[in-house]
Amino acid sequence: MLVNSFRSSAYDLRQKKVTMANAKKAKADDYRSLDNEALNEKISDEELRLKKTKFSHAVNPIENPLSIKMQRRAIARLKTEQRKRTLGL
């Protein structure tokens, strides 16, 4: 009985990883579809949102502190796309 529940939980984790990977790929595709002005605007908006989130977390702890990490990664993805365009890749 315990072995079956372990197998099903391991299967659920694999499915979750696949879903997360697909979501990241979809985000990257969305970023590629933006033009340069929209990409720069999106970067500045996300950076401002991150600053506001950090400030609110310093004043009053937010419910999900991992959202800061996710915002930083989103900004990194945007800046990576911007750098790719600069290099012409």
C-alpha positions in Angstrom: 0.0 0.0 0.0 2.8 2.4 0.9 4.7 1.5 -2.3 1.7 2.4 -4.4 1.2 5.8 -2.8 4.9 6.5 -3.2 4.7 5.6 -6.9 1.7 7.8 -7.4 3.3 10.7 -5.6 6.4 10.3 -7.7 4.3 10.3 -10.8 2.5 13.5 -9.7 5.9 15.2 -9.1 7.0 14.3 -12.6 3.8 15.6 -14.1 4.2 18.8 -12.1 7.8 19.3 -13.5 6.6 18.7 -17.0 3.8 21.2 -16.6 6.2 23.8 -15.1 8.6 23.3 -18.0 5.8 23.8 -20.5 4.8 27.0 -18.7 8.4 28.4 -18.9 8.6 27.5 -22.6 5.3 29.3 -23.1 6.6 32.4 -21.3 9.7 32.4 -23.4 7.6 32.2 -26.6 5.5 35.1 -25.4 8.7 37.2 -24.8 10.0 36.4 -28.3 6.8 37.7 -29.8 7.2 41.1 -28.2 8.9 43.9 -30.2 11.9 45.8 -28.7 9.9 48.7 -27.2 7.3 46.4 -25.6 10.2 44.2 -24.2 11.9 47.2 -22.7 8.6 48.4 -21.2 7.9 44.9 -19.8 11.3 44.8 -18.2 10.8 48.2 -16.5 7.3 47.2 -15.3 8.6 44.0 -13.9 11.5 45.7 -12.1 9.2 48.3 -10.6 6.8 45.5 -9.5 9.8 43.7 -7.9 10.9 46.8 -6.0 7.4 47.3 -4.7 7.1 43.7 -3.6 10.5 43.8 -1.8 9.5 47.0 -0.1 6.2 45.7 1.1 8.0 42.5 2.2 10.4 44.6 4.3 7.6 46.5 6.0 5.1 43.6 6.4 6.1 40.0 5.4 4.2 38.9 2.4 2.3 35.6 2.3 4.4 34.0 -0.4 8.1 35.1 -0.3 8.9 32.8 -3.2 7.0 35.3 -5.4 10.1 37.5 -5.2 12.2 34.7 -6.6 9.7 34.1 -9.4 9.7 37.8 -10.3 13.5 37.9 -10.4 13.5 34.9 -12.7 10.9 36.5 -15.0 13.1 39.6 -15.2 16.1 37.5 -16.0 14.2 35.7 -18.8 13.2 39.1 -20.3 16.8 40.4 -20.1 18.1 37.2 -21.7 15.7 37.8 -24.6 16.9 41.4 -24.8 20.5 40.3 -24.8 19.9 37.7 -27.5 18.4 40.4 -29.7 21.4 42.7 -29.1 23.8 39.9 -30.1 21.6 39.0 -33.1 21.1 35.4 -32.0 
